[in-house]
Amino acid sequence: MGEARDGVKVKRVVFVTVGTTCFDALVKVADCQEVKDELYRRGYTDLLIQMGRGSYLPAKSTGDDGSLAVDYFTFSLSIADHLRSASLVISHAGSGSIFETLQLGKPLIVVVNEDLMDNHQSELAEELAERKHLYCSRPLTLHQTIASMDLNSLVPYTPGDATPVAKLINRFLGFPEES
Amino acid sequence: MEKNTSCFFSNSSPNLVITCFVAFITIILVRFLYVIYRTGKPLNKRTPQQTLSTLIVLGSGGHTAEMINLLLVLQKDRFTPRFYIAAATDNMSLQKARMFENSLADSGVKGISAEFMQIYRSREVGQSYVTSVWTTLVATAHALWLMIKIRPQVVLCNGPGTCIPLCVIAFIFKVVGIRWSSIFYVESIARVKRLSLSGLLLYKLQIADQFFVQWPQLQRKYPRAHYVGCLM
């Protein structure tokens, strides 16, 4: 964090993603001055927002005036590259986004969409937050989470394994056990 | 004598119909009970070279990613040919499945056989339950059409509503003897404390042969489920 030798700032990108959903509340709050100031204060330089099917358009900024550089796009077939180059990920509570981020070992704040009916997504976010793999937040409390987060306290997530299921399926179907 | 004969004819046709009907119902009932009895019981041993046609139900959001994660560890030469079905309004899932199958071909796997199909959705997210009755009927008819073409031996699903008509039809195929299949349901990793509606239906109706959950809280609540830990 901070200046490199030639005075060129090291880029620290915050990547915001809403997956395939419409989650204007997150896009709006990520674009609000409070949150942007907080991110800048904590040493981030760029904010990239993947806004999905939402209708709210963030304000682009080059960040030349000593603030966060802001950019956005709607979709891409794979956000893996954006995740890889991010220093912090702020994501909706979709399991795909969550696990893709955790498997890359990136610090993650999950923001639960309170407008969703029957919000089962929050179960997963809260469970993983309890296990200290990520921070869980709501749109209105995002700036507080950013201000108070200690990314070093996050516990790395050990990726899961589908082989137990495959073994059970094969056994059920009568296939012989593999060595 | 003739009077008796004519009485016999006028009485026998409805009797014959009723007898046939009762016999038919009895056969169906016996088959139904047999299928219920055999559901969940492992199949007989088979050689490793045997193949099983496999129906894979995809869904928007994390469902397809989770399914592909499972397919990575399943033997492609056993679970073949593979039929992928996704809802008509789900644009990404079949694309992701095609990419997955292409990557198999690229990595040298031989004899790949995969087909990709779309199905009408029973219910869109947020659709009213009243209009859902009609769309579910349409979806079921479409599902029947697809299932008659595919007649899979293995069904893999992990939560999207599209799997319900398909699994029910697979069950019916077992009852009427069209095709015996093994139905595997993996509840989504996003379900920690409560089952999804699809999961609840398949669990309660005991349609799935094996029901997998990824969190211990669900295994405690639904003891017939197998707890397999997180797959992702």
Interface residues (C-beta under 8 A of the other chain):
Chain A: G19 T20 T21 L77 G94 S95 G96 F99 E100 Q103 M117 H120 Q121 E123 L124 E127 P159 G160 D161 A162 T163 P164 V165 A166 L168 I169 N170 R171 F172 L173 G174 F175 P176
Chain B: P42 L43 N44 K45 R46 T47 P48 Q50 L52 S60 G61 G62 A65 E66 N69 L70 L72 V73 L74 Q75 R78 M92 Q95 G126 V154 S182 F184 V186 S188 I189 A190 R191 V192 K193 R194 S196 D209 Q210 F212 Q214 W215 H226 V228 G229 C230 L231 M232
